[in-house]
Amino acid sequence: MTLTVYHLKTCDTCRKAIKALQGAEHELSLVDVRADGVQAQDLERFAKAVGWEKLLNTRSTTWRGLDDADKADMNATKAVALMAQHPTLIKRPVIERQDALVTVGWTKDVQAGFEL
């Protein structure tokens, strides 16, 4: 089963996840969120699967650089639009399985789900 990994090539956590998944012989399709971009409909699907609050990285440098007006009154629609405009606001890695399972981050719980 192919896994699509939405990552940032400069992200250490993403590199660890990709290395571990490849080591476990998972077939990967890699999408660099900065170089390749992420379609709004993909972001909407991720937000629906895991919740926009989990998907939006409010601890990133990009988030801190946004105007207060951009951060105010956040909701799913506004979060998806911001992530589409600023892909580095996406918490990474986002891993999507063909059966529509979506995970965000590289925690022990996420790792356990991929039988590493």
MODELLER restraints for C-alpha pairs under 7 A, 6 or more apart:
rsr = mdl.restraints
at = mdl.atoms
rsr.add(forms.Gaussian(group=physical.xy_distance, feature=features.Distance(at['CA:1:A'], at['CA:27:A']), mean=6.59, stdev=0.5))
rsr.add(forms.Gaussian(group=physical.xy_distance, feature=features.Distance(at['CA:1:A'], at['CA:98:A']), mean=6.73, stdev=0.5))
rsr.add(forms.Gaussian(group=physical.xy_distance, feature=features.Distance(at['CA:2:A'], at['CA:26:A']), mean=6.89, stdev=0.5))
rsr.add(forms.Gaussian(group=physical.xy_distance, feature=features.Distance(at['CA:2:A'], at['CA:27:A']), mean=4.81, stdev=0.5))
rsr.add(forms.Gaussian(group=physical.xy_distance, feature=features.Distance(at['CA:2:A'], at['CA:28:A']), mean=5.55, stdev=0.5))
rsr.add(forms.Gaussian(group=physical.xy_distance, feature=features.Distance(at['CA:2:A'], at['CA:29:A']), mean=6.86, stdev=0.5))
rsr.add(forms.Gaussian(group=physical.xy_distance, feature=features.Distance(at['CA:2:A'], at['CA:97:A']), mean=6.51, stdev=0.5))
rsr.add(forms.Gaussian(group=physical.xy_distance, feature=features.Distance(at['CA:2:A'], at['CA:98:A']), mean=6.43, stdev=0.5))
rsr.add(forms.Gaussian(group=physical.xy_distance, feature=features.Distance(at['CA:3:A'], at['CA:27:A']), mean=6.18, stdev=0.5))
rsr.add(forms.Gaussian(group=physical.xy_distance, feature=features.Distance(at['CA:3:A'], at['CA:28:A']), mean=4.90, stdev=0.5))
rsr.add(forms.Gaussian(group=physical.xy_distance, feature=features.Distance(at['CA:3:A'], at['CA:29:A']), mean=6.08, stdev=0.5))
rsr.add(forms.Gaussian(group=physical.xy_distance, feature=features.Distance(at['CA:3:A'], at['CA:95:A']), mean=6.52, stdev=0.5))
rsr.add(forms.Gaussian(group=physical.xy_distance, feature=features.Distance(at['CA:3:A'], at['CA:96:A']), mean=5.67, stdev=0.5))
rsr.add(forms.Gaussian(group=physical.xy_distance, feature=features.Distance(at['CA:3:A'], at['CA:97:A']), mean=4.81, stdev=0.5))
rsr.add(forms.Gaussian(group=physical.xy_distance, feature=features.Distance(at['CA:3:A'], at['CA:98:A']), mean=6.74, stdev=0.5))
rsr.add(forms.Gaussian(group=physical.xy_distance, feature=features.Distance(at['CA:4:A'], at['CA:28:A']), mean=5.79, stdev=0.5))
rsr.add(forms.Gaussian(group=physical.xy_distance, feature=features.Distance(at['CA:4:A'], at['CA:29:A']), mean=4.60, stdev=0.5))
rsr.add(forms.Gaussian(group=physical.xy_distance, feature=features.Distance(at['CA:4:A'], at['CA:30:A']), mean=5.85, stdev=0.5))
rsr.add(forms.Gaussian(group=physical.xy_distance, feature=features.Distance(at['CA:4:A'], at['CA:95:A']), mean=5.66, stdev=0.5))
rsr.add(forms.Gaussian(group=physical.xy_distance, feature=features.Distance(at['CA:4:A'], at['CA:96:A']), mean=5.12, stdev=0.5))
rsr.add(forms.Gaussian(group=physical.xy_distance, feature=features.Distance(at['CA:4:A'], at['CA:97:A']), mean=6.49, stdev=0.5))
rsr.add(forms.Gaussian(group=physical.xy_distance, feature=features.Distance(at['CA:5:A'], at['CA:28:A']), mean=6.82, stdev=0.5))
rsr.add(forms.Gaussian(group=physical.xy_distance, feature=features.Distance(at['CA:5:A'], at['CA:29:A']), mean=6.17, stdev=0.5))
rsr.add(forms.Gaussian(group=physical.xy_distance, feature=features.Distance(at['CA:5:A'], at['CA:30:A']), mean=4.99, stdev=0.5))
rsr.add(forms.Gaussian(group=physical.xy_distance, feature=features.Distance(at['CA:5:A'], at['CA:31:A']), mean=6.06, stdev=0.5))
rsr.add(forms.Gaussian(group=physical.xy_distance, feature=features.Distance(at['CA:5:A'], at['CA:93:A']), mean=6.46, stdev=0.5))
rsr.add(forms.Gaussian(group=physical.xy_distance, feature=features.Distance(at['CA:5:A'], at['CA:94:A']), mean=5.82, stdev=0.5))
rsr.add(forms.Gaussian(group=physical.xy_distance, feature=features.Distance(at['CA:5:A'], at['CA:95:A']), mean=4.56, stdev=0.5))
rsr.add(forms.Gaussian(group=physical.xy_distance, feature=features.Distance(at['CA:5:A'], at['CA:96:A']), mean=6.52, stdev=0.5))
rsr.add(forms.Gaussian(group=physical.xy_distance, feature=features.Distance(at['CA:6:A'], at['CA:30:A']), mean=6.20, stdev=0.5))
rsr.add(forms.Gaussian(group=physical.xy_distance, feature=features.Distance(at['CA:6:A'], at['CA:31:A']), mean=4.75, stdev=0.5))
rsr.add(forms.Gaussian(group=physical.xy_distance, feature=features.Distance(at['CA:6:A'], at['CA:32:A']), mean=5.89, stdev=0.5))
rsr.add(forms.Gaussian(group=physical.xy_distance, feature=features.Distance(at['CA:6:A'], at['CA:33:A']), mean=6.08, stdev=0.5))
rsr.add(forms.Gaussian(group=physical.xy_distance, feature=features.Distance(at['CA:6:A'], at['CA:93:A']), mean=5.60, stdev=0.5))
rsr.add(forms.Gaussian(group=physical.xy_distance, feature=features.Distance(at['CA:6:A'], at['CA:94:A']), mean=5.02, stdev=0.5))
rsr.add(forms.Gaussian(group=physical.xy_distance, feature=features.Distance(at['CA:6:A'], at['CA:95:A']), mean=6.29, stdev=0.5))
rsr.add(forms.Gaussian(group=physical.xy_distance, feature=features.Distance(at['CA:7:A'], at['CA:14:A']), mean=5.73, stdev=0.5))
rsr.add(forms.Gaussian(group=physical.xy_distance, feature=features.Distance(at['CA:7:A'], at['CA:31:A']), mean=6.15, stdev=0.5))
rsr.add(forms.Gaussian(group=physical.xy_distance, feature=features.Distance(at['CA:7:A'], at['CA:32:A']), mean=5.01, stdev=0.5))
rsr.add(forms.Gaussian(group=physical.xy_distance, feature=features.Distance(at['CA:7:A'], at['CA:33:A']), mean=5.81, stdev=0.5))
rsr.add(forms.Gaussian(group=physical.xy_distance, feature=features.Distance(at['CA:7:A'], at['CA:92:A']), mean=5.87, stdev=0.5))
rsr.add(forms.Gaussian(group=physical.xy_distance, feature=features.Distance(at['CA:7:A'], at['CA:93:A']), mean=4.95, stdev=0.5))
rsr.add(forms.Gaussian(group=physical.xy_distance, feature=features.Distance(at['CA:7:A'], at['CA:94:A']), mean=6.82, stdev=0.5))
rsr.add(forms.Gaussian(group=physical.xy_distance, feature=features.Distance(at['CA:8:A'], at['CA:14:A']), mean=6.60, stdev=0.5))
rsr.add(forms.Gaussian(group=physical.xy_distance, feature=features.Distance(at['CA:8:A'], at['CA:32:A']), mean=5.16, stdev=0.5))
rsr.add(forms.Gaussian(group=physical.xy_distance, feature=features.Distance(at['CA:8:A'], at['CA:33:A']), mean=5.84, stdev=0.5))
rsr.add(forms.Gaussian(group=physical.xy_distance, feature=features.Distance(at['CA:8:A'], at['CA:34:A']), mean=6.54, stdev=0.5))
rsr.add(forms.Gaussian(group=physical.xy_distance, feature=features.Distance(at['CA:9:A'], at['CA:32:A']), mean=6.47, stdev=0.5))
rsr.add(forms.Gaussian(group=physical.xy_distance, feature=features.Distance(at['CA:13:A'], at['CA:106:A']), mean=6.89, stdev=0.5))
rsr.add(forms.Gaussian(group=physical.xy_distance, feature=features.Distance(at['CA:14:A'], at['CA:92:A']), mean=6.65, stdev=0.5))
rsr.add(forms.Gaussian(group=physical.xy_distance, feature=features.Distance(at['CA:14:A'], at['CA:93:A']), mean=5.45, stdev=0.5))
rsr.add(forms.Gaussian(group=physical.xy_distance, feature=features.Distance(at['CA:17:A'], at['CA:106:A']), mean=6.51, stdev=0.5))
rsr.add(forms.Gaussian(group=physical.xy_distance, feature=features.Distance(at['CA:20:A'], at['CA:116:A']), mean=6.94, stdev=0.5))
rsr.add(forms.Gaussian(group=physical.xy_distance, feature=features.Distance(at['CA:24:A'], at['CA:116:A']), mean=5.63, stdev=0.5))
rsr.add(forms.Gaussian(group=physical.xy_distance, feature=features.Distance(at['CA:33:A'], at['CA:87:A']), mean=5.72, stdev=0.5))
rsr.add(forms.Gaussian(group=physical.xy_distance, feature=features.Distance(at['CA:34:A'], at['CA:87:A']), mean=5.99, stdev=0.5))
rsr.add(forms.Gaussian(group=physical.xy_distance, feature=features.Distance(at['CA:34:A'], at['CA:88:A']), mean=6.80, stdev=0.5))
rsr.add(forms.Gaussian(group=physical.xy_distance, feature=features.Distance(at['CA:37:A'], at['CA:87:A']), mean=6.66, stdev=0.5))
rsr.add(forms.Gaussian(group=physical.xy_distance, feature=features.Distance(at['CA:38:A'], at['CA:84:A']), mean=6.46, stdev=0.5))
rsr.add(forms.Gaussian(group=physical.xy_distance, feature=features.Distance(at['CA:39:A'], at['CA:84:A']), mean=6.78, stdev=0.5))
rsr.add(forms.Gaussian(group=physical.xy_distance, feature=features.Distance(at['CA:40:A'], at['CA:80:A']), mean=6.74, stdev=0.5))
rsr.add(forms.Gaussian(group=physical.xy_distance, feature=features.Distance(at['CA:40:A'], at['CA:84:A']), mean=5.75, stdev=0.5))
rsr.add(forms.Gaussian(group=physical.xy_distance, feature=features.Distance(at['CA:43:A'], at['CA:80:A']), mean=6.06, stdev=0.5))
rsr.add(forms.Gaussian(group=physical.xy_distance, feature=features.Distance(at['CA:44:A'], at['CA:80:A']), mean=6.36, stdev=0.5))
rsr.add(forms.Gaussian(group=physical.xy_distance, feature=features.Distance(at['CA:46:A'], at['CA:102:A']), mean=6.57, stdev=0.5))
rsr.add(forms.Gaussian(group=physical.xy_distance, feature=features.Distance(at['CA:47:A'], at['CA:55:A']), mean=6.39, stdev=0.5))
rsr.add(forms.Gaussian(group=physical.xy_distance, feature=features.Distance(at['CA:49:A'], at['CA:102:A']), mean=6.41, stdev=0.5))
rsr.add(forms.Gaussian(group=physical.xy_distance, feature=features.Distance(at['CA:52:A'], at['CA:76:A']), mean=5.70, stdev=0.5))
rsr.add(forms.Gaussian(group=physical.xy_distance, feature=features.Distance(at['CA:52:A'], at['CA:79:A']), mean=6.71, stdev=0.5))
rsr.add(forms.Gaussian(group=physical.xy_distance, feature=features.Distance(at['CA:55:A'], at['CA:90:A']), mean=5.80, stdev=0.5))
rsr.add(forms.Gaussian(group=physical.xy_distance, feature=features.Distance(at['CA:55:A'], at['CA:91:A']), mean=5.30, stdev=0.5))
rsr.add(forms.Gaussian(group=physical.xy_distance, feature=features.Distance(at['CA:55:A'], at['CA:104:A']), mean=6.78, stdev=0.5))
rsr.add(forms.Gaussian(group=physical.xy_distance, feature=features.Distance(at['CA:56:A'], at['CA:79:A']), mean=6.84, stdev=0.5))
rsr.add(forms.Gaussian(group=physical.xy_distance, feature=features.Distance(at['CA:56:A'], at['CA:89:A']), mean=5.84, stdev=0.5))
rsr.add(forms.Gaussian(group=physical.xy_distance, feature=features.Distance(at['CA:56:A'], at['CA:90:A']), mean=5.27, stdev=0.5))
rsr.add(forms.Gaussian(group=physical.xy_distance, feature=features.Distance(at['CA:56:A'], at['CA:91:A']), mean=5.79, stdev=0.5))
rsr.add(forms.Gaussian(group=physical.xy_distance, feature=features.Distance(at['CA:57:A'], at['CA:89:A']), mean=5.10, stdev=0.5))
rsr.add(forms.Gaussian(group=physical.xy_distance, feature=features.Distance(at['CA:57:A'], at['CA:90:A']), mean=5.58, stdev=0.5))
rsr.add(forms.Gaussian(group=physical.xy_distance, feature=features.Distance(at['CA:57:A'], at['CA:91:A']), mean=4.80, stdev=0.5))
rsr.add(forms.Gaussian(group=physical.xy_distance, feature=features.Distance(at['CA:60:A'], at['CA:89:A']), mean=6.66, stdev=0.5))
rsr.add(forms.Gaussian(group=physical.xy_distance, feature=features.Distance(at['CA:62:A'], at['CA:88:A']), mean=6.70, stdev=0.5))
rsr.add(forms.Gaussian(group=physical.xy_distance, feature=features.Distance(at['CA:62:A'], at['CA:89:A']), mean=6.40, stdev=0.5))
rsr.add(forms.Gaussian(group=physical.xy_distance, feature=features.Distance(at['CA:63:A'], at['CA:89:A']), mean=6.54, stdev=0.5))
rsr.add(forms.Gaussian(group=physical.xy_distance, feature=features.Distance(at['CA:83:A'], at['CA:89:A']), mean=5.41, stdev=0.5))
rsr.add(forms.Gaussian(group=physical.xy_distance, feature=features.Distance(at['CA:83:A'], at['CA:90:A']), mean=6.00, stdev=0.5))
rsr.add(forms.Gaussian(group=physical.xy_distance, feature=features.Distance(at['CA:91:A'], at['CA:104:A']), mean=6.61, stdev=0.5))
rsr.add(forms.Gaussian(group=physical.xy_distance, feature=features.Distance(at['CA:91:A'], at['CA:105:A']), mean=6.55, stdev=0.5))
rsr.add(forms.Gaussian(group=physical.xy_distance, feature=features.Distance(at['CA:92:A'], at['CA:104:A']), mean=6.06, stdev=0.5))
rsr.add(forms.Gaussian(group=physical.xy_distance, feature=features.Distance(at['CA:92:A'], at['CA:105:A']), mean=5.15, stdev=0.5))
rsr.add(forms.Gaussian(group=physical.xy_distance, feature=features.Distance(at['CA:93:A'], at['CA:104:A']), mean=5.81, stdev=0.5))
rsr.add(forms.Gaussian(group=physical.xy_distance, feature=features.Distance(at['CA:93:A'], at['CA:105:A']), mean=5.12, stdev=0.5))
rsr.add(forms.Gaussian(group=physical.xy_distance, feature=features.Distance(at['CA:93:A'], at['CA:106:A']), mean=6.82, stdev=0.5))
rsr.add(forms.Gaussian(group=physical.xy_distance, feature=features.Distance(at['CA:94:A'], at['CA:102:A']), mean=6.92, stdev=0.5))
rsr.add(forms.Gaussian(group=physical.xy_distance, feature=features.Distance(at['CA:94:A'], at['CA:103:A']), mean=5.67, stdev=0.5))
rsr.add(forms.Gaussian(group=physical.xy_distance, feature=features.Distance(at['CA:94:A'], at['CA:104:A']), mean=4.57, stdev=0.5))
rsr.add(forms.Gaussian(group=physical.xy_distance, feature=features.Distance(at['CA:94:A'], at['CA:105:A']), mean=6.43, stdev=0.5))
rsr.add(forms.Gaussian(group=physical.xy_distance, feature=features.Distance(at['CA:95:A'], at['CA:102:A']), mean=5.68, stdev=0.5))
rsr.add(forms.Gaussian(group=physical.xy_distance, feature=features.Distance(at['CA:95:A'], at['CA:103:A']), mean=5.23, stdev=0.5))
rsr.add(forms.Gaussian(group=physical.xy_distance, feature=features.Distance(at['CA:95:A'], at['CA:104:A']), mean=6.50, stdev=0.5))
rsr.add(forms.Gaussian(group=physical.xy_distance, feature=features.Distance(at['CA:96:A'], at['CA:102:A']), mean=4.51, stdev=0.5))
rsr.add(forms.Gaussian(group=physical.xy_distance, feature=features.Distance(at['CA:96:A'], at['CA:103:A']), mean=6.56, stdev=0.5))
rsr.add(forms.Gaussian(group=physical.xy_distance, feature=features.Distance(at['CA:103:A'], at['CA:110:A']), mean=6.75, stdev=0.5))
